[in-house]
Amino acid sequence: MIQTKTNAEVAIMQQNASTISRILAEVAKILKPGMTTLEIDKMCKDMILDEGGIPTFYNYYGYPYNMCTSVNDVVVHGFPDNNPLRDGDIVSLDLGITKDGYVGEHAYTFVLGESTPENLQLVRVTKESLYKGIEKAVTGNRIGDIAYAIENHTAGKYGYGVVRELVGHGLGKTMHEEPNVPNYGRRGTGPKLKTNMTIAIEPMINQGKRNIFTEKDGWTVKTKDGLPSVHFEHNVCVKEGKALILSDYSIIEAAERTNSNLNTSYQDFQEDK
């Protein structure tokens, strides 16, 4: 059953999502080649505990880490490990906190150092598509309006592969609630959006084909063609006229720009448009 939240519940979720934004901003200040994703996992766990919360992802259906760290051709659910990150890597970090009975979680993709124009375009376009979807997350629209906006901007305009097996979702007291929020679909279809529905909108976009597979660990999802994939995610509350974004990318972006090891040219391009 699709649930709507009270304003008080939304406020708690916004605080939790903003906490994750602040934590990812701290990562953005120090992220560089040579670091390992296992180091990042421990750092984020410690910060969540310092905030008085618990890492939502840990032991979720048996998931063995505190966050998902998906590098290059890993779409989502990548395990943190001891492999040093390299210049040019595309690194998607997905993290959640449970505090005061509610979940806040979202994902951001970073580019380490120099990368190809094709990779930077994929990151930029995926991030743009997230906001295209959010624009449709208003009272009276339908889930299909969000899905179509994302698919049209990525597959329609750029020919990218839109992952279909994994989708966004509702969230609240648990990380996954109804409804599913696909990144592909037809306008005017799916459940109707109601004020104070809280959803995670999260385009997962492949540079090549949409086809994916899951590694033997049962979690790590990769592109079949080995080309890069990008993942961005916001927690969003449906409102009249304009959606309320609960997570806060602005503080991540500000921190990102202070780190010379990160490539932010895709952001600059977006802002200049």
N, C-alpha and C positions, 0 to 999 in steps of 0.2 A: 504494500500500500504506500502511495506517495504521501509524504508528510510535509506540512508547512510548519514553520517555526514561529515562536513569539519573538517580538523585538528583543527581549532580554536574552533569549537563546542565540539569536543572530549576533548580538553583541559579544557573547562569550566566544562564538566561533570566529568572529572577526579578530578578537584579541589573540586567539590561538594561531590563526593563519598568519597574523602579523608577526608573531613570535618566530614562526618558521622563516618568514622573510628576513628577519633580523639575523637569524642563525646563518642562512645562506649568504647574507651580506658579509658576515664575518669570514666565511669560506672564500668569498670573492676577493677579499683583501689579500689573501695569502696563496691562493691556488696557483700552481706553477708546475712546469715539467720537473720530473724527479720525485714529486710527491706520489704517495700511493692512495688509492681509494679507501684502503683499510684505515689509514691515518685519518682521512676525512670522516669516515664512519664513527670512529671513536670520539673525534672532536665534537661531532654533532650530537652524539649520545650524551656526552658530558654536559653540553650546553642545555639540552632538553631537561636533564635531571636538575641542573642549576635553576631552571625556570619553575621547578616544582611539578613538572609533567612527566609522562612516560613516553618512550618512543612507540608510536602507534604501529609501526611496521614489524617490530621485533616479535617473533613467534606468531605472526598473523598467518593462520593456516600453515604453521610450521616454518615460516620464512626465518632464516637464521641470522639476519643482520638487522641493523637499526635503520638503514636507508637503502635505496636502490641507486647504484652507480653504473650508468649505462654509457659505454664508450664506443664511439664510431659506429660500427654496424650493429651494435646492441640497441634494440628498440626500447625495451623497458626491462625492469626486474633484474638488472645486472648485479651480481654479487660483488661487494667490495673485496679487493685482493691486494697482494703485495707487489704487483707489477707496477713499476714506475710509469707515471704518465709521461707522454712525449709531446714535443713541440708539434702543433698541428692537430692534436687530438680534439675531437668533439666530445664533451663530457656533460651528460645529463644527470642531474642530481635530484632525486625525488625523496621527500622526507615528510614525516608527520608527527604531531604531538597530540596526546590525549590529556586534557586537563579540565577540571571542573565538569567532568561528565560528557565533554564534547570534543570532537576531532577538528584539528586544523591541519591541512597538508597541501603542499603544492610542489611543482617541479620547475626547474630552470636549466637551460642549456648554456654552457660556456664553451668558448673556443680558445684553446691554448696557443698563443703565439701566431706564427704565420700559417695561413691555410689557403686553400684554393678559392678563387671567385665562386666556383660552383658550390663549395661547402658553405661559404658565407651567405650565398643567396638562399640556400636551403634553410639555414638558421633564421634568416630575416623573414622569409615568406611564412615559415611555420609560426613564428611569433606573431606576425601580422594576422594570420588566420585565426589565432586564438581570440584576438580582439574583434575580428569580423563575427565570430560566433557569439561573443559576449554582447555585441550590439543587438543581437536578436533575443537575448535572454530577458525579455520583458513580459509583463502580465498580458495574457491574451494570445501570445504567440504559441507555437508548438515546438516540441523537441526537434522535429524535422527542419524547422527554420534555422536553428543553430547548426544542425548537421550539414544542411545544404550550403550555408555560408562558408563553412570551413572547406568542404569538398570543392566548391566552385573556385575558391581562391587558390587552392593548392593543386588539385588534379586538373581542374578546368583551365586555369590560366598558365600553369607551369608544367603540367604533365607528370606531377609527382605521384607516387603510390601512397594511397591513404589506407592505413592498416584498418582492417574490418573486424578482426577477431578480438580486439581489445578496444574498450570504449570508456568514455567518461561515465559519471554516475552521480546519484544523489549522495549526500553525506550528512551526518549529524552526530548522534550518539555513537554510531559506528561508522567505519570508513566507507562502507559500501551500502547504500540504500537505493531504493527505487527513486527515480527511473534511470534506466541506462541512457547515456547521452552519446550516441555515435558521432563520428566525424564524417559521415557520409549519409545521404538520404535525400528525400524530396520535401520541398516546402509544403507546409500545411498538413503534415502528417505527424503522427505520434501524439503522446499525451499533451494536453494543454498546460501551459505554464501559469501557475498561480502565485500571487504575491507571497513572499517569504518562503518559497521553495528554495532550498540550498543545494547547489549542484557543483560538481567538479567538471569543468570543461578542459579537455586535455588532448589537443591534436597530437597524433603520433604519425609523422610524415616521413616517407622514405624517398631518397633521391632517385631510386630506380623503381622497380616493380613493388607492388603492395605485399607480395608474398613473404611469409615469415615462417620460422620454425623455432621450436623450443629445445634447448640443450638437454643433455642427459640429467643435469641437476634438477630438472623439473620446473625451473623458474626462468632462466635467462632466455629471453626472446631475441632472435637475430633476424636480419634480412636474409632471404635466401640467396640473393645475388651478391651479397657481401658489400653492397654500397651503404653509405652512411644513412642514419636515421636521426631525427630530431624530435624532442618531446618538450613541450611547455604545458604548464597547468596552472590555472587560477581556481580558487574557490569563489563562488559567485552566489549572491542572493538575488532572486528575481524580484523586481520592483516595477511599479508603474512608470512607463516612459523611459527609464534608464536603469540598467542593472547596477547593483552595488557589488563592487569587487572587494572581497574580504581580505585577500592577500595583497601584498604591496611590493611590486617589482621596482618601484622607484628607488628604494633604499639599496636593493641589490645592484641596480644599474649604477648608482652613484659610487658604490664600493668597487664595482668592476672597473670603472674608469680610473681608479687610483692605482690599479695593478698593471704595470707595464708588460706583465707576462700574458695578459689576456687580450684578445682581439675583439674590439668593439665597433669595428667599421660597419658591421651590419646594422647596429643601432643608429649610428650617425646617419646612414642612408635613410633609414625609416624616418628619422626626425626631420630630415631636410625635405621630405616629400610634401 
